[in-house]
Amino acid sequence: MRRLMHVGVAGASTLALIVLAGGSAQAETPTYRLGASVDGARGRASVVFASATKLNPLELLVTDTASDGQHARIRLQVNSTSLNTSWVKAVGYGDDASVKGPWGPGMRIDRVRIEVCRYNGDVRKDCAWSQWQMSPWA
């Protein structure tokens, strides 16, 4: 049986969908799809660069494909020319976990990628990363 969990953006203990910013994406802005998988977990993202500082919409989904007591996490890494990084995190303890909504880190977004990892408690076991996707605003 599959369960869907909506989880928060700020931390593992938050169990609600949090929308951090408003606004709408331009219709002509392309949607970029990112994906990564590791033994026991797979993740994907759908990203629209609404501006130089905002993703709208942003959707992250991680699926825990193993019933072994470990759990899957997905994070979106944002990189800018100022060498700052920022993360949006979804943590899944069931079959699926997702984060949806507009998001802006308060800095220029030059490129994004996802990280999918398997954890045993807070101990990271294995990770995989998607390719970097450059922003059309960069």
Order of alpha helices (4+ residues) and beta strands (2+ residues): beta-beta-beta-beta-beta-beta-beta-beta-beta-beta
